[in-house]
Amino acid sequence: MKIHFIGIGGIGLSGIARLLKSYGHTISGSDIAQTTLTKKLESEGIKITIPHDKSAINDQDLVIYTAVAKDDNPELVEARKRGIKTLSRREALSLIVNDKKVYSVCGAHGKSTTSSILASILQNSNALIGAESKDFGSNCRVVDNDILVFESDESDGSFVDSNPYCAIVTNAEPEHMEFYNYDYDLFYKHYEDFINKAQKQILCKDDEFLAKQKGDKISINDISDIKYELIDNLPKTTFKFLDETFEVYGFGEHIVLDTALAIKAALNEISMDEIKENLKKYRGIKKRFDILQNYDDFAIIDDYAHHPTEIKATLNSAFKFAELKNIDKVVAIWQPHKYSRTIDNLDAFIECFEGVDELVILPVWSAGETKRDIDFVNLFKRYNPIFADKIITTDKKVVINDKTYNKGLIIGFGAGDITYQLRG
């Protein structure tokens, strides 16, 4: 088939596009702007149109579109005018995974880390994750069997349609509530449906809602002897779980818990000895505690965290990293993601940066939302924040307004273009 993706530059759609290309379909796509990811897709033989334009639609058999595409998208309008079948990502998903043994990972936080760790452990598995694994250099891996490690998405309810053989849930903290019309019963009903569809369930017991659901449950209290160290100047954590000692890339109890969930799931497929050995191959994922520069007295870290729970957990890892490197200053750069999320979680955002030496706030990355007024100056005055339109990064240097940082730990948070600013 000839299949066109509207919004192919998104991490979710790009993975599906790569998977379908591997099956022999001819893939094209479009997005609003060119990015590193769209360039990489082009290098893989996928024709990309930037920005969206009706000329991208010609003789395709199917058009799959991102959840944020509006009905007036010129390509969507043209496809429907021509009578070409159109499917939302959610509608397409059930067709793509219906013949797979799916290890489906979801949760408000930690699902990318958990799914990428599981994909590294299950080396001979297909994988579709919401980040670029440094193990296999992509968000998609295709092998010749029916096992699929899949990062499912609660933002549009599509995780319910992911055909889970094993449902792995890191937490069920309310997020993306605008999709659920702020109906908490509806939100939790989606999680219940997802969990009940699976033959096996691996759940985080520390989440109050998940503790009441059926399945195997894991708590941080089931894990002991957690130790953090720098190996080759990189963060590693060792811990004991199921009477075995494991080593994983990264710092923090959240990393340990994500790893434990992946280990428990992987025991359905391979031995404990294989799990321990394969786990050592995990090297983290792009944009999650992604160490971009790492000198004795200076480091830059990029992190996708855009929810206060994620930021707080990642900052604790950053503080530990700085301590072990004897760096005495931590500067957080925050690019708020979406007006709705910022306002919905405003109190928690105000608290989550506690302990940083400096806080830099960039303009809100709207993700297509209408601008809303947020009084960042007064709300965050306890931090005496620095406001900047952008940052400029070069080797061992970050320039913010007229100030140059060439010592300390600089960590950026956000799901917008801050990742490219941090990479220069």
Secondary structure, DSSP 8 states (H G I E B T S, - for coil): -EEEEETTTSHHHHHHHHHHHHTT-EEEEE-SS--HHHHHHHHTT-EEESS--GGG-SS-SEEEE-TT--TT-HHHHHHHHTT-EEEEHHHHHHHHHTTSEEEEEE-SSSHHHHHHHHHHHSTTSEEEEEEEETTTTEEEE--SSSEEEEE--STTSGGGGS-EEEEEES------TTTTTT-HHHHHHHHHHHHHHSSEEEEETTSTTGGGSSSEEE-GGG-EEEEEEEETTEEEEEEEETTEEEEEES-SHHHHHHHHHHHHHHTTTS-HHHHHHHHTT---BTTBSEEEEE-SSEEEEEE---SHHHHHHHHHHHHHHHHHTT---EEEEE--B-HHHHHHTHHHHHHHTTT-SEEEE---B-TT-------HHHHTGGG--EE-S-EEEETTEEEETTEEE-SEEEEEE-SSTHHHHHT-
